[in-house]
Amino acid sequence: MNITHFLTQVAILAAGGIVTVVAAYFLIKNDIQNYFRFKSLETNKDNRASLFPLRLQAHERLIVFIERINPANLLVRLHQQGIGIRELQNLVLNEIKAEYQHNITQQLYVDSVSWNVVRKLKDDTIAMINNVVQGLPETASGVDLSKKVLQHMSGIEENPYELTINLLKKDIHQLF
């Protein structure tokens, strides 16, 4: 047997095999792509299903956070008999910051607009407490601070704490 004849036969068979594989690939190419597309959709659906409880819990925790930093609740919870204005201010600011730090990871599971509103509400609450303290004399008591903050809150047309909770509720309803 001639080596040239043998190599020619091998080349013809190899070319035929390559043509067959390429033809088969183009025939089932769409099926392969559809398979991987459906697999990725299933994975995304599974991921969304597993994220749902976390997103719901994040909204719940942020609503609790908002309720806890609401001055009407916060001042009643932290007020102590005979406390001075600076002591109450420090207690309130530390409580707000601690609550925020405790819930900071919830931003992973809520809409960025909602998170920004929650963060702004926290910042506005801190600013409001500081502004009220600046407007009161150094000899004022914690009761004076509480009264002034609650008077300020009653003068606001739309309660920002309720508005923020309503925004989070709308986000929750979009999840369903």
Secondary structure as the mmCIF struct_conf table of DSSP 4:
data_model
#
loop_
_struct_conf.conf_type_id
_struct_conf.id
_struct_conf.beg_label_comp_id
_struct_conf.beg_label_asym_id
_struct_conf.beg_label_seq_id
_struct_conf.end_label_comp_id
_struct_conf.end_label_asym_id
_struct_conf.end_label_seq_id
HELX_RH_AL_P HELX_RH_AL_P1 ILE A 3 ILE A 69
BEND BEND1 ASN A 70 ASN A 70
HELX_RH_AL_P HELX_RH_AL_P2 PRO A 71 LEU A 78
TURN_TY1_P TURN_TY1_P1 GLN A 81 GLY A 82
STRN STRN1 GLY A 84 GLY A 84
HELX_RH_AL_P HELX_RH_AL_P3 ILE A 85 ASN A 103
HELX_RH_3T_P HELX_RH_3T_P1 ILE A 104 LEU A 108
TURN_TY1_P TURN_TY1_P2 TYR A 109 TYR A 109
BEND BEND2 VAL A 110 VAL A 110
HELX_RH_AL_P HELX_RH_AL_P4 SER A 112 GLY A 135
BEND BEND3 LEU A 136 LEU A 136
TURN_TY1_P TURN_TY1_P3 GLU A 138 THR A 139
STRN STRN2 SER A 141 SER A 141
HELX_RH_AL_P HELX_RH_AL_P5 GLY A 142 SER A 154
TURN_TY1_P TURN_TY1_P4 GLY A 155 GLY A 155
BEND BEND4 GLU A 157 GLU A 158
HELX_RH_AL_P HELX_RH_AL_P6 PRO A 160 LEU A 175
#
